[in-house]
Amino acid sequence: MTAPRPTPQLATSLIHHPYQPPAGFAGTAVAVHKASTILFPSMDAVRQRDWAFKTSYTYGLHGTPTSFVLEERLAHLEGARHCLLAPSGLAAVTLVNLALLHPGDEVLLPLNLYGPNQEFIADCLGDFGVTHAFYDPLDAADLAARIQPSTRLVWLEAAGSISMEFPDLAGLLAVCNARGVLTALDNTWGAGLAFAPFDLTGPDGQPLRLDVSVHALTKYPSGGGDVLMGSVCTRDDDMLKTLKRRHMQLGLGVGMNDVEAVLRGLPSIAVRYQAQDRAARQLAHFLAGHEAVAQVLHPALPDAPGHAYWQQICGQAANDWGGQGAAAGIFSFVPHAAWTSAHIDRFCEALQLFGIGYSWGGPQSLVMAYDLQGRAQRPGAQHVRGARVIRLCIGLEHPDDLQADLAQALAQVHPH
């Protein structure tokens, strides 16, 4: 006769309580599943579970139902098949570099590349035998001339996050495709909305291959200015396995409460992006007519660097953007040649609605000044007419209020 099972102590019963909630609950919000340990029903299940394609769960670091949902929605946003989450946008670009580059490889970088990505490649990967060189993102022929037998990867950025050139994206991809070189795009500006990064075509109408798209979810997908996260998307199964293996080895996990925040912001991304785009264009046109401004760097403006390439790529979203094409709510301007660093500081500090800070895509507008003179990604003199630029990241305030704020700050520094 089997002895009766002893009643567990309270501490034990609180952990091993038999109650399971009924299945079938459905709500608008995605449930937040947080776990480090994932329980397996048997040792055979341990051996059989696959970590690559979201068919099962192995460990909290590698995903829960909550993160799987966000990854699938982001893959849909960018037109990819697969997505991996990373703790920040910088972590996402670092993952791509560490997964795809090896000693003896060369990586080619656009002159407008995101600064921290450039610094990681130069300072860290350089120590491990990876070399790099720069190319003009507005000149596909320049890229073609710089590709060497050792060139493994070409980074693309559309548009440049400070100098705002929109590259010859189709031309650059065509060059890389013809030479068999891998491509990675920082698509934070486009956010999956301004253009479909995996569905670009060349002048001959033939599809162009993009291997990887990186997205700083900190910006538009979150929308709240309170989350750090990044994503890496691809359409290729083998590329996913390469990326995910390094992802696991690096221990790149994200918190499920942060995932929840991005899931909450994602449904409104198109509405916010369009509103911030519209406001940014109003302010860009205002500044373009102001005597204190030497040049406005906004891809949608006809005289902006790379405008024709922006029209070629982003004009495809014209139907969704009132026939105007799509652009992010961020742009830069070059102040009057007489402005010194002190003038620029005074202007930034005189603004009342713009906070001084990095990033974009949140509810509050931001301003930041940059000196391109000492930066390796300084564009050629034919693109930007000056070394100092001021970047404006437009939030969700009324654009008329923002315009008035810019006007009063300009009047303090550059009186009529």
N, C-alpha and C positions, 0 to 999 in steps of 0.2 A: 504494500500500500504506500502510495506517494505521500510523503510528509507535507502538511499544508505549508504554503509559502508564507514566510513571516511578513507581517505588515512593516513596510519600510518606515524609517524615521522621517520626520518632517522635512529635514534638509534634502533627503534623497527623493521623497515624493514630489517636492517642488520642481525637481529637475526631470524626473521620469514620470510625470503625471500622464495618465493615459488619454486625456481628452484631446480630440482632434476636431477642429471646427468643420462644419459641413461644407462640401464642395459647392461650387456654383455661384459664389459671390462675384458680382460684376459692378464696377464703378467707373466713372469717367477717368479718374486718376489711376496711374499705374501703381500697383502695390510696391512698397519698398521692402525688398528682401535683403537683409544684412546677415552675413555669415563669414566666418573664417573657415571653420571645418564644414565640409559637406558630408553627410552620412550616406554610406553605401548599403544596399540591402544584403550584399554578399561579397565574398572575395572575388567571385567570378565577375561581378559587376565592376569591381576595382580594375580588373584586367581588361575588361571589354570597353570601358568608357573612352570616348574619343574627345580630345581637347580642342580640335581644330575648327569644327564647323557648327558649333552650337547645338549639337544633338544631345548633349548631356552635361552634367555638372561634375567637377572634380575637386575644386578648391575655391574658396571665396575670392582669392586674388585673380582668378581666371574668369570670374563672372557669375552673376546670379540672374534670375529672371528679369530683374529690374535693369541691369546693365545690358543684357541681351536685347531688350526692347529698344533701348536708346540706340544701340549700335545698328540695329536693323532700320530704324527710322532715319538715322543719319546717312546710312548707305543709300536709302531711297532718295534723300534730299540731294545727294551729290551724283546720283545715277550710277552708283557702284554696286557690287555684289557683296562686299565684305567690309567690315569696319572694326577697328580696335580703338579702345579708349586709352588715354594717357593722362597723367596728373596735371598737365598744362600743355599749352601750344608748343612751348619750347621742348618739353619732353617728347612730344609727338615728332618734331623734326629731328630731334636727337636719335629717337628710335630708328627712323628711316636711315640716317647716316650710319649708325652702328650695325644695322642689319644688312646694308647693301655694300658698304665700302670695306676694303681689306688692304693690308700693306701692299704698296706698289700701285694702287689705284690712284687715278686722278678724278677730281670732281670739279666741274665748271660751274661758276657762280655768276649770276647777273649782277651788274654794278649797283642795282637797287635792292639787293638782298637784305632781308631782315637781319639787323646787326648781330644779335646773339647767336643766330645760326652760323653766320660767317665766323664769329669769334670761336665757337666750338670747333668748327672745322679746322681753323688755322692753329688754335692753341692746343687742342686735345688730340684731334686726329692726326695733326702734323707730327706729334710725338710718336705715333704708331705707324709712320711711313706712308700716310695718305697725303698726296699733294693736291693743290688747288690752283686755279687761275680764274680770271674774270673775263666776262664778255659783255658787249653792249646789248641789252635786251631789245633795243629797237632795230637791231641789224642782224638778221639771220645769217648773212654772209660772214659776218665777224665770228659768230659762233662756229660755223662750218670750218673756218680757217684755224680755229683753236682746238678742235677735236684731235686728239692723239690716239695711238693704239692703246694707251693705258687709260683713256677716259672711260670711266665706268658709269658715271651718273652726271646728269645735268639738272640743276635746280632752276625752277621757274618761279616768278612772283608776279602776280597780276592783281592789282597794280602795285607799284612800289609803295611801301607803307609810309614813306616820308616824302620822297620827291615825286611820287604819284604817276610816274610814266606808266602807260599801259603798253606791254611788250607786243612784239609781233608773234603772238602766241602760236598761231597756225604755222607760220614760217619756221619758228624754232622747233616745234614738234616734228615738222616734216624733215628737218635736218637730222634730228636725233633718230627718228624712225629709219631713215635711209642708212644711217651709220650703225644701227643696232645698239644705241646707247640708251640706258634707262633714264626715265624722266620722273621728276617729283615736283609737284606744284604746290606752293603755299596759296591755298584758296580761301584764306580768311576774309579777304576783301570781297570776293564774289559770293561767298557764303552758300554756294549751291543755288543761288537765285539769279545772279547777274548773267550767268551762262552755265551750260552743262559741261563740266570739265572733261567727262569721258565720252562726249558725243561730238567733239569738234571735227571738222572736215577741212581738207586742204582746198586750194584753188581749183583742183580738178574734181572736187566733189568726193574724193576718196576719204574714208575714215582715218583719223589720226589716232595713234595709240598714246595714251597717258598711262603710266604705270602706277603712280601713287598720287593721291591728293591728301594734303595735310590741312587741318582746319583748327584754329584756336577757338574752341567752344566758349572760351571766356568772353568772347565778343558777342556776336549777334544771336547764336543759339540760346545762350543763357539770358542775355538782355537785361540782367539786373545789376551788373557790376559787382557781383558778390561771389562768383564761382571761378575757380581755376580748373581748366580741363582742356584736353585736346583730343583730336581724332586722326586716324590714318585710314584712308579708304582705298580700295583697289577692286578691280574686276577679275583679277587673275588668281586662281586657286593656289598655284605654286607660290606666287608672291605672298599670299596670305600666310602660308606655312612658314616662309622665310621670316616674315615680319613677326608672326606670333611666337616663333621659337625664341627670337631675341627678346621679345616682349616678356615672355615668361622668365628668361634668364636674368633680365634686369629687374624683375619684381615690380613691374609698373601697374600698380593697382589704383583704383579710384574709389572714393567713399560713396556709398549708395544714397546718402542724403544729398550729396552734390549732384549725383545722377538724377535724383528726383527733381532738383531745382532746374536742371537743364530740360528735363521732360516737361516741366511746367511752362517753361519759356518757349519751347519749340513751336507749339501751335500758333503763336502770334508772330513768328519771325518774319513772315512775308509782309504783314501789315506794318510792323515796326520798321523794317528795312525800307519799304517804300516811303513811309512818312519821313524818315531821316534823310533818305535820298532827296526827296522833294525840298526839304528845308535846306539841305546843303547847297543845292543848286541855286536857290534864292539868294543865299548868302554869298556864294561864289560870284554870282552876277553883280551883286552889290559891291563887293570888293574890287571886281575887275574895273569898275567905273570910278574908283576912288583915287585921288591924286597921291595918296600915301602908299599905294600898292604898285610895285613894279611888274609883277606877274602873278597870275593865279594858276595853280597847278591842280586842275580838276579834269579827269579824263573826258568828261562830257562836254567841256568847252572846246570850241573848234580850233583854237590856237594852242591847246595844251599838248605837251609831248605825248605822242602815241595816240592822239585822238582818232586817227583813221583806223588804227587797229582796234580801239575800243568800239568804234562803230561797227566794224566787221564782226566782232565776236559778241558784243553785248547788245547790239541792235536786234539780235534774234529774240530778245525778251521784250521787244517793243510793244507787242499786243498787251502784255501784262502791265506795262508802265506807261500807258497812255500815248503810245507811239514815240516815246522819247528814248527808248533803250533804258538799261538799268545801270546804276552806279551806287556805290556805298555812300553813307553819310559822313564822309571824311575827305578833307582836301587840305592842301597847304597853299601858302602864298609867300612871295618874296617881297619884303618891305622896300620902301624907297631907299635908294643907294646912300642917302645921307644918314640913314638910321644906324646908330651904333648898337653895341650889345646893351648898353644902358637904356637906349630907347626901346629896344625889344622887351627888356625886363619890365620897364615901366608900363608898356602896353599890356603885357600879360597880367600884371598885377592890378591894372586899372579895370579889368573886366569884372563884372559883378555876378554874371550868371555862368560863366565858364570857370570850372575848376582847373587848377594847374595839376595835371596828372597824365599818366600814360594810359594806354588801352583805348578802346572805343566800343560802341554798340550798346552802352548802358543808357539809363534815362537822363543823366546829367551831361551837358555839353562840357568838353574838355579842351584845354589849350596846352601846347608844349612847343618850345623853341628848340631848334637844332642848328648846329654849325656844321655844314657839310664839308668844310675845308679839310679837316683832319680825318674824315671817314673814308675808308677804302671804297665804299659804295657810292662815293660822290659821282653823280652823272657828269657827262661831258658838258662843256660850256654851251654847246648848241642846244641843250635841253633845258637847263635852269639858269636864269640870268641873275646869279648871285650865290654867295656861299651860305647866307643865313636864310632859313625859312621858318615860318610859323605854321604849325599844323593845328587845324581845328577839327575836332571830332564832335559831330552834332548829335545832341540827345533828343529828347521828346518835348522840350519846351516849345512854346509857340515861336515860329520863325521870326515874326515881327518883333517880338521882345528881344530875341537874340540879335537881330539887325540893329536895333536901337542900342543895345549894349556895345556892339562893335563900333558903332558910330561915336558913342561918347568916349570910348577908350582911344580911338584914333584921334579925336579932337584934342585930347589931352597931350598926345605925343606929337601930333603933326597938325597944328592949328592952321586954319586957312589964312 
